Amino acid sequence: MIEWIKEYMPNAYGLGWSGDYGWGIAIWQTIYMTAGAAIIGGIIGLLFGIGLVLTADDGIAPNRTTFQILDKVVSVGRAIPFIIMVVAFSPLTQLIVGTTIGTTAALVPLSLGVFPFFARQVQVALLGVDSGKVEAARSFGATNWDIISDVYLREGRAELIRVSTVTLISLVGLTAMAGAIGAGGLGTTAIVTGYQRFQNDVMWLATVIILLFIVLIQFVGDLLAKHARHN
């Protein structure tokens, strides 16, 4: 196998596993950006999504002003192309991280780019919860927090896992795009090292690894969602 790689994918083999531009560091950077942005953007998106459901006219804490603000932020955030967001929020990235280059710096635009998408996904998932169960909980004197934790999040967990899977897959794509403009990871390997230097074997191998990430995320997400539906 190694001999086949050396013969037919010499440039990919030449990068090696270790070193500043090796496959190991590229894979780790992609995992780091995906996980970091998923945690930060996921928390923000979850809060926005819950807020949209609660403050809607038919929510358990209706507030038209708050709903309109949350809704507009999510809508505008989703409308901004990620590549523009990276440039537009570079001063914020510089302020928070101290630099606009590298994997840690990429967490800022990645989190800002993914949270509006996830927030809307969470909103749709929670709206699918049976309203009768919400009303039943309210009739028993449940607080808003009780309804959020014991009804919305519990009853909607399978759908929340599904939309989280979709969001993670989208995020992997964003890390590749961020890598193309200097964030590191497999995106940098595919575009800068592979495409721009005419090393097609590097570009294709990086692409295959990204696809494997996506397949793995989808597989695990499907298993978790299936388990949640039966519990």
Number of C-alpha atoms within 10 A of each C-alpha: 6 8 10 9 14 13 11 11 18 15 19 24 18 12 17 13 15 11 11 11 17 17 23 16 17 24 20 14 22 25 17 17 30 25 17 19 27 24 14 17 26 24 16 18 26 20 15 24 27 21 21 29 23 22 19 18 13 11 15 17 13 16 16 13 11 14 19 14 12 18 20 11 14 21 15 10 18 19 12 12 10 19 14 11 16 22 13 13 15 19 14 17 21 14 11 12 15 12 15 23 18 17 21 19 21 28 25 25 25 26 23 21 24 25 28 27 23 29 30 21 22 29 21 18 24 25 18 13 18 13 15 9 14 19 14 13 17 15 9 8 11 15 11 16 10 14 20 19 11 15 21 24 19 15 21 20 19 22 22 24 21 21 22 19 21 18 20 24 20 16 23 26 17 22 28 25 21 28 27 19 17 18 24 28 30 34 30 25 29 26 25 20 22 21 16 12 12 13 18 18 19 27 24 18 18 26 18 12 14 22 15 12 18 19 13 13 18 17 12 13 20 16 13 16 18 15 11 17 12 7 7
